[in-house]
């Protein structure tokens, strides 16, 4: 997220706001623990003799439970507050991770993935909402940009680190490292202030009905699903695919590629944000989809050639650029369609589209992996265009509903 900067020291003031640094650390740890094990668990399952379907199901179960708990977290936060929700979420996400080093049966791995998904769902929703809740007036945009920074750093750093640790030291080291993240998260959550969500006013509830909300958010939601499905496929199956070409070194290159994918996402989001500020949201929806599809096709083409794994870094970064642009456009579009009192609804919709798409990508693409990794990534490219193309028409309708309910300050919240 970004906002017009009226005061050069405003961001520094946000960082000094009580509770914001701890919330930033919690989001960093949540996505760090998520990224550390995201490509590692499916690869460990395949290397251990498990099927690609089971490998994909580990991420699918994780994301399914994540979405269910994302739906329940706002109500739970209203009852027990942010500190307890984030503390419990950090425990569920991090502490059971070490059990992956002790139990290797498919049922145990899926069960552990489900528990971790519950924690991740609680932390993603509550962490982002808490930063927005604590932000000084007029600084919502900068507050959410801080969350984007935490997510970008985590993905760029810990996606490759997880695979690197797996190859050097084995699964137990990665699993217990993720448990350590949960322990640090508990310490960070203890430093949070006792904050509860701001209750909505009666007028807020009457501004826009549920059907109208679904209609307005459908375009950005489906566009996000169109790129998160391939992202889930890349996160779960790029390592096994490169391992099939160059056993041993393939996973290392895949880890670096996923890290560069995260870097590409940061660049794509930054460029899309600049364009959105100048030309309005929606200008890069079509180009973003095209670039993302090109990245997936590039991976499929290199697999047919059985090319040197290092060449795969190029299409992986290309996909990251398109993926990042769509992330930003979808989030901006979601916020612009909602009145200010429903920003939480827009945020939840975007988070669910991200996590549900990632989980479905792992499970659905796991089925296609049985026909070969070339088929998998070719289908992923097709999904970007076939699913995202029609939805992009709705995603580019940028008449901001929020303008109808804006306050007198004229602050504009953008992603």
C-alpha positions as CSV (number, residue, x, y, z in Angstrom):
1,X,0.0,0.0,0.0
2,X,1.1,3.6,-0.6
3,X,-0.3,7.0,0.1
4,X,0.4,10.6,-0.9
5,X,3.2,11.8,1.3
6,X,2.5,15.1,3.0
7,X,5.2,14.8,5.6
8,X,8.6,13.2,4.9
9,X,8.8,12.1,8.5
10,X,5.4,10.5,8.5
11,X,6.7,6.9,7.9
12,X,9.2,7.3,10.7
13,X,6.3,8.4,13.0
14,X,4.3,5.3,12.0
15,X,7.3,3.1,12.9
16,X,7.6,4.7,16.3
17,X,3.9,4.2,17.0
18,X,3.5,1.8,20.0
19,X,2.7,-1.7,18.9
20,X,3.5,-1.2,15.2
21,X,7.1,-2.6,15.4
22,X,5.9,-5.7,17.2
23,X,3.1,-6.2,14.7
24,X,5.6,-5.8,11.8
25,X,7.8,-8.5,13.4
26,X,4.8,-10.8,13.8
27,X,3.8,-10.5,10.1
28,X,7.5,-11.0,9.1
29,X,7.6,-14.1,11.2
30,X,4.3,-15.4,10.0
31,X,5.3,-15.2,6.3
32,X,8.8,-16.2,7.2
33,X,7.6,-19.5,8.7
34,X,5.2,-19.9,5.9
35,X,7.8,-19.3,3.2
36,X,10.5,-21.4,4.9
37,X,8.4,-24.6,4.6
38,X,6.2,-23.8,1.6
39,X,8.5,-25.4,-1.0
40,X,10.3,-27.7,1.4
41,X,7.4,-29.9,2.6
42,X,6.2,-30.9,-0.9
43,X,9.8,-31.6,-2.0
44,X,10.5,-33.7,1.1
45,X,7.3,-35.7,0.4
46,X,8.4,-36.4,-3.2
47,X,12.0,-37.3,-2.2
48,X,10.6,-39.6,0.5
49,X,8.7,-41.6,-2.1
50,X,5.3,-39.9,-1.8
51,X,3.2,-39.0,-4.8
52,X,2.9,-35.5,-6.4
53,X,-0.7,-35.5,-5.3
54,X,0.2,-35.9,-1.6
55,X,2.9,-33.3,-2.1
56,X,0.5,-30.8,-3.5
57,X,-2.1,-31.7,-0.8
58,X,0.2,-30.6,2.0
59,X,0.0,-27.0,0.7
60,X,-3.7,-27.5,-0.2
61,X,-4.7,-28.5,3.3
62,X,-2.6,-25.7,4.8
63,X,-4.3,-23.1,2.6
64,X,-7.8,-24.5,3.0
65,X,-7.5,-24.3,6.8
66,X,-5.9,-20.9,6.4
67,X,-8.9,-19.5,4.5
68,X,-11.4,-21.0,7.0
69,X,-9.6,-19.3,9.9
70,X,-9.3,-16.1,8.0
71,X,-13.1,-16.0,7.8
72,X,-13.4,-16.6,11.6
73,X,-10.6,-14.4,12.8
74,X,-12.4,-11.0,12.7
75,X,-15.1,-12.3,15.0
76,X,-12.6,-14.0,17.3
77,X,-10.5,-10.8,17.5
78,X,-13.5,-8.9,18.6
79,X,-13.9,-11.3,21.5
80,X,-10.3,-11.7,22.8
81,X,-8.4,-8.9,21.1
82,X,-5.4,-8.8,18.8
83,X,-2.7,-9.8,21.4
84,X,-4.3,-13.1,22.2
85,X,-5.2,-13.9,18.6
86,X,-1.7,-13.2,17.3
87,X,-0.1,-15.1,20.2
88,X,-2.3,-18.2,19.6
89,X,-1.7,-17.9,15.8
90,X,2.0,-17.7,16.2
91,X,1.9,-20.8,18.4
92,X,-0.2,-22.8,16.0
93,X,1.9,-21.8,13.0
94,X,5.3,-22.2,14.4
95,X,5.4,-24.7,17.3
96,X,4.0,-27.8,15.5
97,X,6.5,-27.4,12.6
98,X,9.2,-29.3,14.4
99,X,6.9,-32.4,14.4
100,X,7.6,-32.7,10.7
101,X,11.0,-33.9,11.7
102,X,9.5,-36.7,13.8
103,X,6.6,-38.0,11.7
104,X,6.7,-38.7,8.0
105,X,3.5,-40.5,7.3
106,X,1.2,-38.7,4.8
107,X,-1.6,-38.4,7.5
108,X,0.7,-36.8,10.0
109,X,2.2,-34.4,7.5
110,X,-1.3,-33.3,6.4
111,X,-2.5,-33.0,10.0
112,X,0.5,-30.8,10.9
113,X,-0.1,-28.7,7.8
114,X,-3.7,-28.2,8.8
115,X,-2.7,-26.9,12.3
116,X,-0.1,-24.6,10.9
117,X,-2.7,-23.3,8.4
118,X,-5.0,-22.3,11.3
119,X,-2.2,-20.2,12.8
120,X,-1.3,-18.6,9.5
121,X,-4.9,-17.6,8.9
122,X,-5.2,-16.0,12.2
123,X,-1.9,-14.1,11.9
124,X,-2.4,-12.8,8.3
125,X,-5.7,-11.2,9.1
126,X,-5.1,-10.0,12.6
127,X,-1.5,-8.8,11.8
128,X,-2.6,-6.6,8.9
129,X,-5.7,-5.3,10.7
130,X,-3.7,-4.5,13.8
131,X,-1.2,-2.3,12.0
132,X,-4.1,-0.5,10.3
133,X,-5.8,-0.1,13.7
134,X,-2.7,1.3,15.3
135,X,-1.8,3.7,12.5
136,X,-2.2,7.4,13.2
137,X,-5.0,9.2,11.4
138,X,-4.3,9.7,7.7
139,X,-1.6,7.0,7.6
140,X,-3.5,3.9,6.6
141,X,-1.8,3.7,3.3
142,X,1.7,3.8,4.8
143,X,0.6,1.3,7.4
144,X,-0.4,-1.3,4.9
145,X,2.8,-0.6,2.9
146,X,4.7,-1.7,6.0
147,X,2.8,-5.0,5.8
148,X,3.7,-5.4,2.2
149,X,7.4,-4.8,3.0
150,X,7.3,-7.5,5.7
151,X,5.7,-10.0,3.3
152,X,8.1,-9.2,0.5
153,X,11.2,-9.5,2.7
154,X,9.9,-12.9,4.1
155,X,9.2,-14.4,0.7
156,X,12.4,-13.2,-1.0
157,X,14.6,-14.4,1.9
158,X,13.0,-17.5,3.3
159,X,11.7,-19.3,0.2
160,X,15.3,-20.0,-0.9
161,X,16.7,-20.3,2.6
162,X,14.3,-23.2,3.3
163,X,15.4,-25.2,0.3
164,X,19.1,-24.4,1.0
165,X,18.8,-25.6,4.6
166,X,17.0,-28.8,3.4
167,X,19.8,-29.7,1.0
168,X,22.6,-28.9,3.4
169,X,21.2,-30.2,6.7
170,X,17.9,-32.0,6.0
171,X,14.3,-31.6,6.9
172,X,14.7,-31.5,10.7
173,X,16.8,-28.3,10.6
174,X,14.2,-26.5,8.5
175,X,11.3,-27.8,10.6
176,X,12.9,-26.8,13.9
177,X,13.9,-23.4,12.5
178,X,10.2,-22.8,11.7
179,X,9.4,-23.7,15.3
180,X,11.9,-21.1,16.5
181,X,9.9,-18.5,14.5
182,X,6.8,-19.4,16.5
183,X,8.7,-18.9,19.8
184,X,10.0,-15.5,18.7
185,X,6.4,-14.7,17.7
186,X,5.2,-15.4,21.1
187,X,7.7,-13.0,22.6
188,X,6.7,-10.3,20.0
189,X,3.0,-10.8,20.7
190,X,3.6,-10.2,24.4
191,X,4.8,-6.7,23.6
192,X,1.6,-5.8,21.9
193,X,-0.9,-3.3,23.5
194,X,-4.3,-4.6,24.5
195,X,-6.2,-3.5,21.4
196,X,-9.7,-4.6,20.1
197,X,-11.2,-3.9,16.7
198,X,-13.1,-0.7,16.4
199,X,-16.8,-1.6,16.4
200,X,-18.7,-0.5,13.2
201,X,-21.4,2.2,13.5
202,X,-24.9,1.5,12.4
203,X,-24.5,3.7,9.4
204,X,-21.5,1.7,8.3
205,X,-23.6,-1.5,8.1
206,X,-26.2,0.2,6.0
207,X,-23.9,1.7,3.4
208,X,-23.5,-1.4,1.2
209,X,-25.2,-4.8,1.3
210,X,-23.6,-8.3,1.1
211,X,-24.7,-8.9,-2.5
212,X,-23.3,-5.5,-3.6
213,X,-20.0,-6.4,-1.8
214,X,-19.7,-9.7,-3.7
215,X,-20.4,-8.0,-7.0
216,X,-17.9,-5.2,-6.5
217,X,-15.1,-7.5,-5.3
218,X,-15.6,-10.4,-7.7
219,X,-13.4,-8.9,-10.5
220,X,-10.3,-8.3,-8.3
221,X,-10.9,-11.6,-6.5
222,X,-10.9,-13.8,-9.6
223,X,-8.0,-11.9,-11.2
224,X,-6.0,-12.7,-8.1
225,X,-7.0,-16.4,-8.2
226,X,-5.9,-16.5,-11.8
227,X,-2.3,-15.7,-10.8
228,X,-2.1,-17.4,-7.4
229,X,-3.1,-20.8,-8.8
230,X,0.2,-20.8,-10.9
231,X,2.1,-19.3,-7.9
232,X,1.0,-22.3,-5.8
233,X,2.1,-24.6,-8.6
234,X,5.5,-22.9,-8.8
235,X,6.0,-22.9,-5.1
236,X,5.2,-26.6,-4.7
237,X,6.5,-28.1,-8.0
238,X,9.4,-26.0,-9.3
239,X,11.8,-27.8,-7.0
240,X,10.7,-31.3,-8.0
241,X,10.6,-30.3,-11.7
242,X,14.2,-29.0,-11.6
243,X,15.3,-31.9,-9.5
244,X,14.1,-34.2,-12.3
245,X,16.5,-32.5,-14.7
246,X,19.5,-32.0,-12.4
247,X,19.2,-34.1,-9.3
248,X,20.8,-32.4,-6.3
249,X,21.4,-29.0,-7.7
250,X,17.9,-28.5,-9.1
251,X,16.4,-27.7,-5.7
252,X,19.1,-25.2,-4.9
253,X,18.4,-23.3,-8.1
254,X,14.7,-23.6,-7.5
255,X,15.1,-22.0,-4.1
256,X,17.0,-19.1,-5.6
257,X,14.4,-18.8,-8.3
258,X,11.6,-18.6,-5.7
259,X,13.6,-15.9,-3.9
260,X,14.0,-13.9,-7.1
261,X,10.3,-14.5,-7.8
262,X,9.6,-12.6,-4.5
263,X,12.0,-9.9,-5.5
264,X,10.1,-9.6,-8.8
265,X,6.9,-9.3,-6.9
266,X,8.2,-6.3,-5.0
267,X,9.3,-4.6,-8.3
268,X,6.0,-5.4,-10.0
269,X,4.0,-4.0,-7.1
270,X,6.1,-0.9,-6.9
271,X,5.8,-0.2,-10.6
272,X,2.1,-0.9,-10.6
273,X,1.6,1.4,-7.6
274,X,3.4,4.3,-9.4
275,X,1.3,3.7,-12.5
276,X,-1.9,3.5,-10.4
277,X,-1.2,6.8,-8.7
278,X,-0.7,8.5,-12.1
279,X,-3.3,6.8,-14.3
280,X,-5.7,5.3,-11.9
281,X,-6.1,1.6,-10.8
282,X,-6.5,-1.1,-13.5
283,X,-4.1,0.1,-16.1
284,X,-1.7,-2.8,-15.6
285,X,-4.2,-5.6,-15.2
286,X,-3.9,-6.9,-18.8
287,X,-0.1,-6.4,-19.0
288,X,0.3,-8.1,-15.7
289,X,-1.7,-11.1,-16.8
290,X,0.3,-11.3,-20.0
291,X,3.6,-11.2,-18.3
292,X,2.6,-13.8,-15.7
293,X,1.4,-16.2,-18.4
294,X,4.7,-15.6,-20.3
295,X,6.7,-16.6,-17.2
296,X,4.7,-19.9,-16.8
297,X,5.1,-20.7,-20.5
298,X,8.8,-20.0,-20.3
299,X,9.2,-22.6,-17.5
300,X,7.3,-25.2,-19.5
301,X,9.4,-24.5,-22.6
302,X,12.7,-24.9,-20.8
303,X,11.4,-28.1,-19.3
304,X,10.8,-29.5,-22.8
305,X,14.4,-28.6,-23.6
306,X,15.7,-30.0,-20.3
307,X,17.7,-26.9,-20.2
308,X,20.3,-26.0,-17.5
309,X,18.4,-25.2,-14.3
310,X,20.0,-21.8,-14.1
311,X,18.0,-20.7,-17.2
312,X,14.8,-21.1,-15.2
313,X,15.6,-18.1,-13.2
314,X,14.6,-15.9,-16.1
315,X,11.0,-17.0,-16.5
316,X,10.6,-17.3,-12.8
317,X,11.5,-13.6,-12.4
318,X,9.2,-12.7,-15.3
319,X,6.3,-14.4,-13.6
320,X,7.1,-12.6,-10.4
321,X,6.9,-9.2,-12.1
322,X,3.4,-10.0,-13.5
323,X,2.3,-11.6,-10.3
324,X,3.4,-8.5,-8.3
325,X,1.6,-6.1,-10.7
326,X,-1.7,-8.1,-10.4
327,X,-1.4,-8.2,-6.6
328,X,-1.2,-4.4,-6.5
329,X,-3.9,-3.8,-9.0
330,X,-6.3,-6.2,-7.3
331,X,-5.7,-4.7,-3.9
332,X,-6.1,-1.2,-5.1
333,X,-9.2,-2.1,-7.0
334,X,-10.7,-3.9,-3.9
335,X,-10.1,-0.9,-1.7
336,X,-11.4,1.6,-4.2
337,X,-14.7,-0.3,-4.5
338,X,-15.4,-0.3,-0.8
339,X,-16.5,2.6,1.5
340,X,-14.0,3.4,4.2
341,X,-16.0,1.4,6.8
342,X,-15.5,-1.7,4.7
343,X,-11.8,-1.6,4.1
344,X,-11.4,-4.7,6.3
345,X,-13.8,-6.6,4.0
346,X,-11.7,-5.6,1.0
347,X,-8.6,-6.7,2.7
348,X,-10.1,-10.0,3.7
349,X,-11.3,-10.7,0.2
350,X,-7.8,-10.0,-1.2
351,X,-6.1,-12.2,1.4
352,X,-8.6,-15.1,0.8
353,X,-8.1,-14.9,-2.9
354,X,-4.3,-15.1,-2.4
355,X,-4.3,-18.0,0.0
356,X,-7.2,-20.0,-1.6
357,X,-5.6,-19.7,-5.0
358,X,-2.2,-20.7,-3.7
359,X,-3.7,-23.8,-2.0
360,X,-5.9,-24.8,-5.0
361,X,-2.8,-24.3,-7.2
362,X,-0.9,-26.9,-5.2
363,X,-3.8,-29.4,-5.2
364,X,-5.1,-28.9,-8.7
365,X,-1.7,-28.7,-10.3
366,X,-0.7,-31.8,-8.3
367,X,-3.1,-33.7,-10.4
368,X,-1.7,-32.4,-13.6
369,X,1.8,-33.2,-12.4
370,X,1.0,-36.8,-13.0
371,X,1.0,-36.0,-16.8
372,X,4.4,-34.4,-16.5
373,X,5.8,-31.1,-15.3
374,X,5.6,-29.6,-18.8
375,X,1.9,-30.2,-18.8
376,X,1.6,-28.7,-15.4
377,X,3.2,-25.4,-16.2
378,X,1.5,-25.1,-19.6
379,X,-1.9,-25.5,-17.9
380,X,-0.8,-22.9,-15.4
381,X,-0.1,-20.4,-18.1
382,X,-3.5,-21.2,-19.6
383,X,-5.3,-20.6,-16.3
384,X,-3.8,-17.1,-16.1
385,X,-5.3,-16.1,-19.4
386,X,-8.6,-18.2,-19.4
387,X,-9.5,-17.3,-15.8
388,X,-7.9,-13.9,-15.5
389,X,-8.8,-12.5,-19.0
390,X,-12.6,-12.4,-18.5
391,X,-12.3,-11.3,-14.9
392,X,-10.0,-8.5,-15.9
393,X,-12.9,-6.7,-17.5
394,X,-14.6,-6.4,-14.1
395,X,-11.3,-5.7,-12.3
396,X,-10.7,-2.6,-14.5
397,X,-14.0,-0.9,-13.6
398,X,-12.5,1.6,-11.4
399,X,-15.4,3.9,-10.3
400,X,-14.5,4.1,-6.6
401,X,-17.4,3.3,-4.3
402,X,-15.3,4.7,-1.5
403,X,-15.5,8.2,-3.0
404,X,-19.2,8.2,-2.0
405,X,-18.3,7.7,1.6
406,X,-15.0,9.5,1.9
407,X,-14.2,11.7,4.9
408,X,-13.4,15.4,4.8
409,X,-9.6,14.9,5.1
410,X,-9.3,13.9,1.4
411,X,-6.9,11.1,2.3
412,X,-6.6,8.5,-0.4
413,X,-5.7,5.0,0.4
414,X,-3.9,3.1,-2.4
415,X,-2.0,-0.1,-2.6
